[in-house]
């Protein structure tokens, strides 16, 4: 009995010790006589020489230097330093002092000084890492889809929202609750979390679009006698019209290099009016002779930018056309009040450069378009050569944004509402998983070195094989409860989009066969 | 107090209780030993692992995921315990322990409703159902553990719930909530048993009614507030099905045992208690008697029930299916072929694995038709509809062929189908080591380090990340590297065999050559076969493989003697003689293949026989 009591007491002491003295503490070691190491420490994720938003969560990191103990000092001009002592190289920065320090030092440098203790108990001090703190905040939330790398079959996937000022990640919708369907292409009107769409394909709930519009949620069938279910999208600034593409997608598999490629066999652009529930289009953007995709409204709503390539009929039948498919960046004016389309203008003839454009995204002030360019096709996420480029809308000059590109795929991106931040998907970590990276865009049109989405556990991204899809900024959390989305998804009430009488039935419309399939174990 | 006749009849002789205990212990030992031996030798739990590939990692993110929905916690526990199916003996031991716990809980339940248990070994009946259920290799452990938690909760409630109605109600609500969170729909088993218990034994009406209302509300409230889950799933999850497994009548019968035993035992006790039944009545003696012959009869009946369950549920074909798959996974090719000799169930997957075994034993081109090739060329790459569910198996053949990208693709399809199973991750780690993509290989190896059985392998392979010379020193990887295509070509996801023609351009890729030639033979494309026959000289074949000779003879016959020859190699006289005999028999029967069948049977291991009786030309 006595032994048991001793054991219980010891157990409690141990538990208390673990709780009260975790790996990282603010205990300051004696750093007198520490030697100087004339280089910066290796840390991962790479949070060096970057520009940070003042409202970002602490950028926890791992020190890739062998030592028996670690001490990190984070400082700036104003406010109190943050001191972290750790027995492990895993550095976790306390949130409150971090937020305070960053807020007090907008437009100033942030110094991270790393000290390590060697086997002889001597401390060494590395050259400090110098980061910048921007003046402008980043959006409070980021919405993305999480899934495993996927070829033909998909399994579990979900759309999640992440509070960028903390590590809080919450699901918005999960496909396991909706008959294991495919959910994709989430989008928000003007960063508004109350106006959202996403598509559902296959699975038990069928193919349709979920439209959350202020306080209502609807299930919409956007297919008509003219088009299949809609895909890539862009909200008109007025919030009443959404431009869509409707694509017939195919996959090809390579024996060498990247395993997979996706291409469109056919694609058109359409407009869906949220109020009148009508689909309309113009032959100018929905011709069978060309493939039109990735619509993007200019911030003033006067132009619709899109990518366009000749239809597949022009290619030699004996050879797969994929690597010859080059998309150009086009735009067409549109008078939304009068429903009048202008003429198509070439913005960037990438094909003449032997390249292909995808995902044009206008900066909020309309001065720039950030887009992807690769050797061929438009499904850039599988093209390792895909990089981001910046186009000046006035001069039509464009350049590769060297600072943010890598030797792996750098693709889907989104501007923040103040135009000072971009988030983009990059496979730079391992060539398979896409992760969101952030970069500051200064008033001179230059990007800063990008940094990875911070996580509480700095090993998080390195230990999980997970793909972050379509990172989209939003101003605040999506407050619609996932249960409401589930109810709508299973609801038999469905709004059937009407086809504008001016638009005829498409003669070459075929039954959509998607190459993607639900898990065979579903 | 006056004792009824019935109760008197059940009074035991001195030492009756201890005798019962001894008998019970003896019976338990015999039964559990039987279960263990039966499971170990007949069912072979390693095949349950083969069939289900349960995923479990000692990883906080992996574990955390299971706490976000009802039933997740039990699923996590089951996934952990299912790892023990990796070895047959640990799997058998686990199942025996689970069966024993279920029986123990059943015994506690029966004892709480009656003083004298009808049939001393009645509580072992659920274990017979469980034996039958676990004889199905797809049956998930999660359903058995869910039942176990439900029974445990029943016993906790019966023993600990206070008699005060409010406190009793609170106890039920707390237990029900915990159990629902733990096991999802299986919590209804607990509810039904408790509701019946309250009505029958405590003559309560209001409390059970409240229980019914709250039991019905719990999943709805859960799905509307706490959990991100569909309302229908909130009720049915883990009760009607688990993933792809849908409950059979056996499961429902097992579930029904517990609510049914309550009224049956209760009324039986009532009858005995009021003395309505005479102690001399035969069935009364049989149920409650404790004499040695009665105990033997009671025990024999339970044993009979167990044996009947074992006989009913054992599926030899399924066992052979997973056994072949298991041997193929561990590349025990000779064992695959030994099993094949015993005559196997008709299955495309089995055919596919046997053909792989033939290749790896160097027999594909000589003995392929010793096995009836019922599936034609699908025997090499499997039918399209099977590729998704058996994606890792398909990935295997591409891996062997050196088509590493396609092997990688199908490993990912396998992950979509079965999750991050250790074998899927192993394949992806190897694929990326071969592709020299060390960053992603490191991730998979790190994941494997968090498994129970593949940790050692992962640590061993992790060293290759820093020193790839050691990796390439391995002859197998060296060979695979030499067979990998150097220039890109597109691989059809629906007709993967088309890639063989591209692969055999690499003169080191022996498997591509043999598979291509086998494909041509199986698909009746002799012209294509002869076109590539000269490639035989790239490999160390001292003579022409038998099936090649057979095909050459047919080709010669079809082309009127202008057939194909191989410089330096002759068709053996034996094959020519057999071919002439074959033709003679056909001529004797005036080319009537039905009539010639019995005479030609001796040539059933030849390409000619396959061509005549099994080859189905596409329309």
Interface residues (C-beta under 8 A of the other chain):
Chain A: X148 X149 X150 X151 X152 X153 X154 X155 X171 X174 X177 X178 X251 X252 X253 X254 X255 X256 X257 X259 X260 X320 X429 X430 X431 X432 X433 X460 X462 X463 X464 X465 X482 X483 X486 X490 X515 X517 X519 X520 X521 X522
Chain B: X59 X61 X223 X224 X225 X228 X229 X230 X233 X243 X244 X388 X389 X391 X403 X405 X406 X408 X409 X412 X413 X415 X416 X417 X418 X419 X420 X437 X439 X440 X442 X443 X444 X446 X447 X484 X485 X486 X487 X488 X489 X490 X491 X492 X493 X499 X502
